[in-house]
Amino acid sequence: MKARFFCENCGKEVTERAGSCPSCGRLFTAVRCPECGFEGKAAEFSPGCPVCGYSMPAPGHTPRRPAGRTHRLPARFYGVAAIVLAVIAVILLVALLGGV
């Protein structure tokens, strides 16, 4: 089955060689797999995604990853970052108040 290409901005189907979306005008610099988020040149996707093998959605199938960002940081990262920033803030506050 031949791979199909869609604009990640408006969702309209576009040709494999399209440089921009004829519907919304979005410029294409790469192709992104809607399943795993891999980005590459259109030729790499001719048989399907070279990373996960995704080629076409089954009827009623919704990709796991929404269009937009390709990678999201895990929630744990934000928790650790908040703790680190809180510790730095306390150290700076103590230093400014002359406790160190």
N, C-alpha and C positions, 0 to 999 in steps of 0.2 A: 504494500500500500504506500502511495506517495505521501511524503510529509506535507503538511499544510502549515502556512505561516499566518500569524495574526499580529496586528498592531497592539503593543502592550498598553498604549495610551487609550484607544477607543474600542479595541476588541474586534475591529473589522478584519476580515480576511484580506491578505495582500499577496501579491505574487512573490515568488522566491527571490527574484532579482530587484525588487522594488527598493529604491533608495530613500523613499519617504512614503508615508501613508496618503493615498489619494483622498481619504475621507477627512482626516484631521490635520494633515500636513507634518506630522511628527517625522523627524529625520531618523533613519536607522543607521547605527554604526556597528551593530552586532545582532545576532539572533540569541534569544534567551529561552532555555527550556522551561516550560511552565511547571514541570514536575520537580526538577532538582535545582534549577537556577543557573546551570552552566551556561556561559556565554561564549560564542565563537562565530566564525564565519558561516554563512548560509550553506556553503558546500560541505561543511563538516556534518550538517544535519540531514543530508539527503536520504540516508537510510533510517534516520531517527536520531535521537540524542546520543552522542558518542559516549556519554558517561552512564546514563541510566537506561538507555534504549527506548525512551518514550518517543512515540511517533504520532499517534492520533488519539484523541480521547474517545472512549466508548460512549455511546449515547447516554446522556445523563451524568457523565463523569465530570467532576470538578477537580482541577489540579489542587494538590495539597498546599502549594505555596502561591500566594497571590502575586500578581504582577507588581513590579516596583522594585523593592530592594531584593538583591540576590541572596544575601546572608543576613541573618539576625543574630545578635549576640544572645547567649543564654541568660536567663533571668538571674542566675547566680552571679554573673559578672557585675550586674548593677548593684546587687546586695553587697558584694565585696568592695566595689568602688565607693559606695556610700559610707561604709565603715572606715575605709582608708581616708576619705576626705574628712570624716568626723574626727578621727585621731589627729590628723594634721591641723585641723581647726583648733582643737583643744591645746595642742602643743604651742601653736602660735599665740593663742590667747594667754596661756600661762607665761610665755616668754615676754609678751607685751606688758603684762601686769607685774613683771619683775619677780616672779616666783621661781625662775630657773637661774 
